[in-house]
Amino acid sequence: MQQIGFLLFPGFQIMSLAAASAFEFTNLEIGEKVYDIHYLSETGGPIANSLGMIVETEAFGDPAFDTLIVTGAPDIKLPNEAEAKFIRAALAATRRLASICTGAFLLADAGILDGRRATTHWYLARELQSRYPEIRMEEDRIYIIDGSVWTSAGMTAGVDLALAMVEKDHGLEIARAVARMLVVYHRRAGGQSQFSALLELEPKSDRIQKALAHARSNLKSTLSVEELAEAAHLSPRQFSRAFRAETGQSPAKAVENLRLEAARLMMEQGRHPIDTVARETGFADRERMRRAFLRAFGQPPQAIRRAAQQEIQA
């Protein structure tokens, strides 16, 4: 039986524990208890999450779990001395050490992520990179495996991470069956950008929201300022001023980000020729799309596709 530990702390986010359901349903699918789940904290006893709900925990002891998963919080949480010591000991004692969402900050502060590839929630990825420059940050990934250390993006990405663990432990068919029971994708296609491009803009007015919705539905169009202004029922000058005030970006930059989001998803999910992807997402030609990919991701489209295929094969 594999022992799975979840490291909790006062104010942890309850969605971090959604990953535990993947292990629970694996037990049900296999018909025996192959995973034994433990909730751990420095002091043991009742620990309140960020909503005030109480979870009973065991005090830190022997860190030799098969897998230790560090939960996240709604904001940045750094480990205290006892937590950092336990996390460092777990690196050597466990088969897998993982974090969910902002739990990556606890791993990073304990020195676990230095020199490693890692991810966290897109909203705080650059903050993590700034604080811990030795991390090889990949902010657009759902989860990353670097040796024995696993990191995931936002809270729900912890389910993706747990399903990947189940697949490595018990095979593809069991992981697929568990995903069906949880009514989630076995493997979510694409990176975090598919969820964050519009969220990051966060326009306040209906008019700017309508313009963005028009842009996303008409990527093959030229999407000039005049076209977007018409969708928003504003003059081009009013539109440009309002758009930048509400989103912090120019209309041209926002449109490019939406096109990048769509193009990357097409590159990761399918085998469309690059010329087709460029045409369907409004880049017009492959060279223009290539330059945009290099600016945004530091890699050409072909490298993005190869990485996605390699991850699926792995």
C-alpha positions as a printed NumPy array, in Angstrom:
array([[  0.   ,   0.   ,   0.   ],
       [  1.351,   3.419,  -0.965],
       [  1.284,   6.119,   1.697],
       [  0.212,   9.546,   0.371],
       [  0.793,  12.551,   2.63 ],
       [ -0.779,  15.982,   2.178],
       [  1.066,  18.758,   3.999],
       [ -1.453,  21.257,   5.399],
       [ -0.988,  24.554,   7.218],
       [ -3.409,  27.14 ,   8.647],
       [ -5.142,  28.903,   5.765],
       [ -4.511,  26.272,   3.11 ],
       [ -6.97 ,  26.25 ,   0.201],
       [ -9.465,  23.375,   0.317],
       [ -9.312,  22.829,  -3.465],
       [ -5.788,  21.517,  -2.934],
       [ -7.374,  18.396,  -1.472],
       [ -9.363,  17.712,  -4.66 ],
       [ -6.3  ,  15.725,  -5.737],
       [ -7.019,  13.268,  -2.918],
       [-10.164,  12.186,  -4.786],
       [ -8.026,  10.734,  -7.58 ],
       [ -6.351,   8.43 ,  -5.073],
       [ -9.662,   7.618,  -3.371],
       [-11.318,   6.626,  -6.649],
       [ -8.295,   4.571,  -7.643],
       [ -8.907,   2.475,  -4.522],
       [-12.528,   2.055,  -5.596],
       [-11.624,   1.196,  -9.198],
       [ -9.024,  -1.402,  -8.219],
       [-11.208,  -2.816,  -5.463],
       [ -8.653,  -2.58 ,  -2.696],
       [ -6.844,   0.104,  -0.718],
       [ -3.731,   0.718,  -2.8  ],
       [ -3.407,   4.295,  -1.514],
       [ -3.531,   5.287,   2.159],
       [ -4.028,   9.04 ,   2.556],
       [ -2.682,  11.058,   5.49 ],
       [ -3.166,  14.748,   6.303],
       [ -0.122,  16.236,   8.012],
       [  0.706,  19.474,   9.819],
       [  3.403,  20.777,  12.132],
       [  1.356,  20.404,  15.314],
       [ -1.229,  17.825,  14.305],
       [ -4.847,  18.165,  15.345],
       [ -7.445,  20.439,  13.733],
       [ -6.202,  22.772,  10.984],
       [ -8.517,  25.442,   9.557],
       [ -8.398,  26.145,   5.845],
       [ -8.863,  29.56 ,   4.216],
       [-12.663,  29.214,   4.515],
       [-12.57 ,  28.193,   8.169],
       [-13.305,  24.505,   7.557],
       [-11.45 ,  22.115,   9.861],
       [ -9.373,  19.116,   8.789],
       [ -7.947,  16.723,  11.381],
       [ -4.204,  16.171,  10.849],
       [ -1.291,  14.089,  12.096],
       [  1.812,  15.815,  13.444],
       [  4.996,  15.691,  11.403],
       [  6.977,  12.537,  12.008],
       [  8.851,  10.205,   9.701],
       [  8.741,  11.842,   6.226],
       [  9.171,   8.486,   4.451],
       [  5.893,   8.566,   2.563],
       [  5.688,   7.201,  -0.946],
       [  4.398,  10.632,  -2.028],
       [  4.25 ,  13.926,  -0.139],
       [  2.08 ,  16.668,  -1.64 ],
       [  2.388,  20.248,  -0.377],
       [ -0.919,  22.097,  -0.614],
       [ -1.4  ,  25.703,  -1.72 ],
       [ -3.004,  28.828,  -0.313],
       [ -5.094,  31.621,  -1.876],
       [ -1.97 ,  33.794,  -1.762],
       [  1.754,  33.309,  -1.252],
       [  2.624,  31.21 ,   1.778],
       [  6.217,  30.55 ,   2.845],
       [  7.184,  27.643,   5.116],
       [  8.077,  28.108,   8.742],
       [ 11.228,  26.411,  10.055],
       [  9.494,  23.123,  10.916],
       [  7.718,  22.929,   7.565],
       [ 10.9  ,  23.691,   5.611],
       [ 12.827,  21.057,   7.564],
       [ 10.127,  18.444,   6.921],
       [  9.997,  19.293,   3.197],
       [ 13.789,  19.009,   2.855],
       [ 13.805,  15.669,   4.651],
       [ 10.999,  14.445,   2.395],
       [ 13.075,  15.069,  -0.736],
       [ 15.384,  12.217,   0.247],
       [ 12.846,  10.07 ,   2.087],
       [  9.937,  10.01 ,  -0.383],
       [  9.645,   8.608,  -3.902],
       [  7.772,  11.746,  -5.019],
       [  7.62 ,  15.248,  -3.603],
       [  4.95 ,  17.474,  -5.125],
       [  3.249,  20.845,  -4.799],
       [ -0.149,  22.111,  -5.865],
       [ -0.557,  25.7  ,  -7.057],
       [  1.165,  28.13 ,  -4.665],
       [  2.578,  25.19 ,  -2.729],
       [  5.507,  25.697,  -5.123],
       [  6.534,  28.693,  -2.994],
       [  7.024,  26.379,  -0.016],
       [  9.169,  24.013,  -2.091],
       [ 11.132,  26.928,  -3.542],
       [ 11.768,  28.579,  -0.172],
       [ 13.027,  25.246,   1.154],
       [ 15.519,  25.127,  -1.735],
       [ 13.898,  22.147,  -3.435],
       [ 13.293,  23.827,  -6.803],
       [ 16.748,  25.325,  -7.393],
       [ 17.909,  24.224, -10.833],
       [ 14.672,  22.358, -11.5  ],
       [ 11.886,  22.885, -14.018],
       [  8.733,  23.957, -12.192],
       [  5.377,  25.647, -12.555],
       [  2.708,  27.261, -10.406],
       [ -0.468,  29.271, -10.95 ],
       [ -0.006,  31.568, -13.968],
       [ -0.937,  34.634, -11.906],
       [  2.041,  34.163,  -9.551],
       [  4.506,  32.409, -11.864],
       [  6.575,  35.519, -12.526],
       [  6.629,  36.359,  -8.819],
       [  7.994,  32.874,  -8.095],
       [ 10.646,  33.288, -10.786],
       [ 11.597,  36.735,  -9.462],
       [ 11.993,  35.531,  -5.878],
       [ 13.821,  32.325,  -6.802],
       [ 15.783,  32.968, -10.02 ],
       [ 17.448,  29.543,  -9.937],
       [ 14.123,  27.898, -10.858],
       [ 13.656,  26.969, -14.506],
       [ 10.135,  28.356, -14.611],
       [  7.64 ,  27.123, -17.201],
       [  4.577,  29.192, -16.406],
       [  2.281,  27.787, -19.105],
       [  2.317,  24.137, -18.026],
       [ -0.476,  22.259, -16.229],
       [  2.085,  20.217, -14.3  ],
       [  5.782,  19.417, -14.559],
       [  7.792,  16.385, -13.491],
       [ 11.493,  16.98 , -12.83 ],
       [ 13.005,  13.847, -11.394],
       [ 11.221,  13.065,  -8.142],
       [  9.764,  16.587,  -7.835],
       [  6.34 ,  17.375,  -9.292],
       [  4.715,  20.816,  -9.453],
       [  1.278,  21.801, -10.726],
       [ -0.481,  24.97 , -11.825],
       [ -3.722,  26.219, -10.219],
       [ -5.67 ,  24.27 ,  -7.595],
       [ -7.653,  22.135, -10.052],
       [ -4.4  ,  21.23 , -11.826],
       [ -3.636,  19.19 ,  -8.727],
       [ -6.196,  16.685, -10.054],
       [ -4.258,  16.467, -13.334],
       [ -1.084,  15.896, -11.343],
       [ -2.691,  13.177,  -9.197],
       [ -4.085,  11.393, -12.275],
       [ -0.598,  11.39 , -13.791],
       [  0.691,   9.78 , -10.596],
       [ -2.053,   7.155, -10.758],
       [ -1.145,   6.403, -14.376],
       [  2.531,   5.919, -13.506],
       [  1.612,   3.679, -10.564],
       [ -1.241,   1.61 , -12.018],
       [ -1.322,   2.146, -15.773],
       [ -3.218,   4.06 , -18.41 ],
       [ -6.553,   2.232, -18.194],
       [ -6.909,   2.726, -14.436],
       [ -6.111,   6.441, -14.767],
       [ -8.668,   6.796, -17.566],
       [-11.316,   4.998, -15.519],
       [-10.664,   7.265, -12.522],
       [-10.876,  10.352, -14.75 ],
       [-14.25 ,   9.143, -16.048],
       [-15.532,   8.683, -12.495],
       [-14.364,  12.188, -11.6  ],
       [-15.808,  13.569, -14.868],
       [-12.551,  15.291, -15.776],
       [-10.147,  15.045, -18.694],
       [ -7.625,  12.253, -18.345],
       [ -5.071,  14.575, -19.961],
       [ -5.997,  18.22 , -20.383],
       [ -4.726,  19.553, -23.682],
       [ -2.824,  22.818, -23.798],
       [ -1.201,  24.903, -21.131],
       [ -2.443,  27.489, -18.682],
       [ -2.566,  30.131, -21.408],
       [ -5.835,  28.689, -22.646],
       [ -7.375,  29.677, -19.308],
       [ -5.492,  32.883, -18.602],
       [ -5.412,  34.966, -21.796],
       [ -8.854,  36.52 , -21.374],
       [ -8.771,  36.358, -17.573],
       [ -5.599,  38.416, -17.47 ],
       [ -7.282,  41.219, -19.426],
       [-10.309,  41.452, -17.102],
       [-12.164,  44.284, -18.898],
       [-14.673,  46.101, -16.716],
       [-17.206,  47.301, -19.281],
       [-19.579,  45.28 , -21.431],
       [-18.385,  47.136, -24.53 ],
       [-14.76 ,  46.025, -24.178],
       [-15.893,  42.498, -23.3  ],
       [-17.956,  42.413, -26.495],
       [-14.951,  43.532, -28.527],
       [-12.799,  40.771, -27.031],
       [-15.512,  38.179, -27.631],
       [-15.709,  39.339, -31.235],
       [-11.928,  39.05 , -31.562],
       [-11.8  ,  35.542, -30.139],
       [-14.569,  34.379, -32.486],
       [-13.035,  36.006, -35.565],
       [ -9.296,  35.397, -35.318],
       [ -9.021,  34.917, -39.092],
       [-10.206,  38.489, -39.604],
       [ -7.776,  41.419, -39.65 ],
       [ -9.204,  42.616, -36.288],
       [ -8.191,  46.202, -36.833],
       [ -8.903,  48.844, -34.217],
       [-11.742,  50.032, -36.435],
       [-13.317,  46.565, -36.515],
       [-13.022,  46.1  , -32.752],
       [-14.315,  49.619, -32.106],
       [-17.366,  48.868, -34.228],
       [-18.04 ,  45.717, -32.18 ],
       [-17.808,  47.838, -29.03 ],
       [-19.997,  50.627, -30.497],
       [-17.289,  53.211, -29.905],
       [-15.2  ,  55.429, -32.119],
       [-11.693,  54.072, -32.784],
       [-10.134,  56.772, -30.604],
       [-12.567,  56.16 , -27.717],
       [-12.096,  52.425, -28.053],
       [ -8.294,  52.518, -27.981],
       [ -8.284,  54.777, -24.933],
       [-10.899,  52.719, -23.062],
       [ -9.296,  49.394, -23.977],
       [ -5.881,  50.351, -22.637],
       [ -7.392,  51.898, -19.504],
       [ -9.365,  48.733, -18.697],
       [ -6.872,  46.035, -19.713],
       [ -3.461,  47.661, -19.509],
       [ -2.717,  46.446, -23.053],
       [ -3.074,  47.831, -26.537],
       [ -5.749,  46.192, -28.727],
       [ -3.005,  44.856, -31.024],
       [ -1.18 ,  43.144, -28.123],
       [ -4.376,  41.612, -26.788],
       [ -5.295,  40.256, -30.224],
       [ -1.828,  38.744, -30.603],
       [ -2.17 ,  37.016, -27.217],
       [ -5.54 ,  35.557, -28.223],
       [ -4.033,  34.332, -31.489],
       [ -1.066,  32.823, -29.647],
       [ -3.419,  31.056, -27.259],
       [ -5.406,  29.525, -30.124],
       [ -2.324,  28.664, -32.201],
       [ -0.531,  26.988, -29.324],
       [ -3.587,  24.89 , -28.546],
       [ -3.821,  23.789, -32.201],
       [ -0.114,  22.921, -32.246],
       [ -0.365,  20.872, -29.044],
       [ -3.626,  19.082, -29.829],
       [ -3.394,  18.229, -33.511],
       [ -1.249,  17.586, -36.527],
       [ -2.383,  20.533, -38.611],
       [  0.348,  21.877, -40.913],
       [  1.941,  25.024, -39.557],
       [  0.67 ,  27.032, -42.522],
       [ -2.886,  25.953, -41.661],
       [ -2.481,  26.908, -37.999],
       [ -1.121,  30.312, -38.974],
       [ -3.986,  30.928, -41.377],
       [ -6.742,  29.741, -39.008],
       [ -5.517,  31.86 , -36.119],
       [ -5.   ,  35.031, -38.12 ],
       [ -1.206,  35.155, -38.292],
       [ -1.456,  35.007, -42.102],
       [  1.88 ,  33.257, -42.603],
       [  4.105,  30.84 , -40.695],
       [  7.039,  33.248, -40.321],
       [  4.893,  35.871, -38.599],
       [  3.537,  33.169, -36.259],
       [  7.042,  31.85 , -35.609],
       [  8.266,  35.288, -34.535],
       [  5.276,  35.691, -32.219],
       [  5.944,  32.278, -30.624],
       [  9.594,  33.164, -30.04 ],
       [  8.623,  36.441, -28.372],
       [  5.992,  34.835, -26.146],
       [  7.349,  31.372, -25.404],
       [ 11.004,  31.488, -26.385],
       [ 10.398,  28.521, -28.703],
       [  9.167,  28.066, -32.28 ],
       [  5.827,  26.316, -32.941],
       [  7.505,  23.023, -33.898],
       [  9.232,  22.827, -30.495],
       [  5.915,  23.389, -28.713],
       [  4.363,  20.523, -30.696],
       [  7.285,  18.161, -30.044],
       [  7.173,  18.866, -26.304],
       [  3.431,  18.152, -26.175],
       [  3.836,  14.885, -28.078],
       [  6.741,  13.793, -25.884],
       [  4.704,  14.477, -22.735],
       [  1.817,  12.372, -24.055],
       [  4.179,   9.519, -24.969],
       [  5.81 ,   9.708, -21.558]])
